[in-house]
Amino acid sequence: MRFSTKAYGEIEIDERQRVRFPGGILGFEKFTEYALLDARQKPFFYLQSLEVPELAFILIDPFLFRPDYALDIGDEALGDIGLEGPEDAIVFSIVTAPQDGSPITANLMGPLIVSKSRRVGMQAVLPDSRWRVKHDIMAELAALRK
């Protein structure tokens, strides 16, 4: 299926790239159909809305810069997306890349969890005080190297 994207213009989207978020994403609840795309710049991904070409999120695997990241999410919530177990889950954080040169941050308080087998996702809100909406990715990587 061909689709117009924010980052790449018109591209072919494979059915295996489609991800449905039945509950939407916070602030964008009415948009539920997305495509998960590799970004040209690793280690990032794009979550491109298939309903509004201008709507896309930059994503990152939070475990790359926070190996201690832990998600305390109930089985019932995860069951809503048909997660078959930990090996079926892909976890992403939404990235903010300000135009003004401020640090690139990741939201660890509101991770996206996707079932690989069903291609259905959800956004969780974690009550753990260790995780904030803005984690400076480069600062966290620098702290890992020490």
C-alpha positions in Angstrom: 0.0 0.0 0.0 1.4 3.4 -0.9 1.1 6.2 1.7 2.3 9.7 2.1 4.6 10.2 5.1 5.9 13.2 7.0 9.5 12.1 6.8 9.9 10.3 3.5 7.2 11.5 1.2 5.2 8.8 -0.6 6.4 5.3 0.1 5.3 1.7 -0.1 4.1 0.4 3.3 4.2 -3.4 3.8 1.3 -4.9 5.8 3.8 -6.2 8.3 4.7 -2.6 9.2 1.2 -1.8 10.2 0.5 -1.4 14.0 -2.9 -0.6 15.4 -3.3 1.3 18.7 -7.0 0.7 19.6 -6.8 3.3 22.5 -4.7 5.7 20.5 -1.7 7.6 21.9 -2.1 10.2 24.6 -3.2 13.4 23.0 -3.9 11.6 19.7 -6.5 9.1 20.8 -8.7 9.3 17.7 -5.8 8.1 15.5 -5.3 4.4 15.8 -3.7 3.1 12.6 0.1 3.5 12.2 3.1 2.1 10.3 6.4 1.4 12.1 9.3 2.5 9.9 13.0 2.4 10.3 14.5 5.9 10.5 17.4 6.8 8.3 19.3 7.7 11.5 19.8 4.7 13.7 18.8 3.8 16.5 15.5 5.7 15.8 12.2 4.6 14.3 9.2 6.4 13.0 5.6 5.7 14.0 3.7 7.2 11.0 0.0 7.7 11.2 -1.9 6.1 8.3 -4.8 8.5 8.9 -2.9 11.8 8.9 0.3 12.1 6.9 1.5 15.0 9.0 1.3 12.9 12.2 4.4 10.9 13.1 6.4 10.1 16.2 10.1 9.5 16.5 10.8 6.4 18.7 13.7 4.7 20.4 14.3 1.5 22.3 14.6 2.8 25.9 16.8 -0.1 26.9 19.6 1.3 24.7 20.3 4.2 27.1 18.6 2.9 30.3 19.3 -0.8 30.7 17.7 -0.6 34.2 14.4 0.5 32.6 11.5 -1.5 34.2 7.9 -1.5 33.2 5.4 -2.3 35.9 2.3 -3.0 33.9 -0.4 -5.4 34.9 -1.1 -8.5 32.9 -4.7 -7.4 32.3 -3.6 -4.2 30.5 -1.1 -6.2 28.4 -3.8 -8.8 27.7 -5.8 -6.1 26.0 -3.2 -6.0 23.1 -2.9 -9.8 23.0 0.7 -10.0 24.3 1.7 -13.6 24.4 4.6 -13.0 26.9 7.7 -10.9 27.3 9.3 -12.2 24.1 6.4 -10.9 22.1 6.8 -7.3 23.4 8.6 -4.5 21.7 9.0 -1.4 23.9 9.5 2.1 22.5 9.8 5.6 24.0 8.6 8.6 22.2 11.4 11.0 21.4 11.3 14.8 21.4 13.9 16.5 19.2 13.5 20.3 19.7 14.4 22.6 16.8 16.2 25.0 19.1 19.1 22.7 19.9 17.9 21.7 23.3 18.6 18.1 24.4 16.9 15.2 22.6 14.7 13.6 25.2 12.7 10.4 25.5 9.5 9.8 27.4 10.1 6.9 29.8 6.9 7.6 31.8 4.6 6.8 28.8 6.2 3.8 26.9 4.6 2.3 23.8 4.3 -1.5 24.0 3.6 -3.5 20.8 2.7 -7.1 20.4 5.0 -8.4 17.6 2.7 -11.3 16.8 -0.5 -9.3 16.6 0.9 -5.9 15.6 -1.3 -4.2 18.2 0.0 -1.6 20.6 -0.8 0.5 23.6 0.6 3.4 25.5 1.1 2.8 29.2 1.6 5.4 31.9 4.1 4.3 34.5 3.6 5.5 38.1 7.3 4.8 39.0 9.0 8.1 40.0 12.3 7.1 38.4 10.7 7.6 34.9 10.0 11.1 33.6 8.5 12.5 30.5 11.9 14.0 29.5 15.1 11.9 29.8 18.1 13.5 28.1 19.2 10.6 25.8 22.8 11.8 25.4 23.3 12.5 29.1 22.0 9.1 30.0 24.3 7.4 27.4 27.3 9.4 28.8 26.4 8.3 32.3 26.5 4.6 31.1 30.0 5.0 29.8 31.4 6.2 33.2 
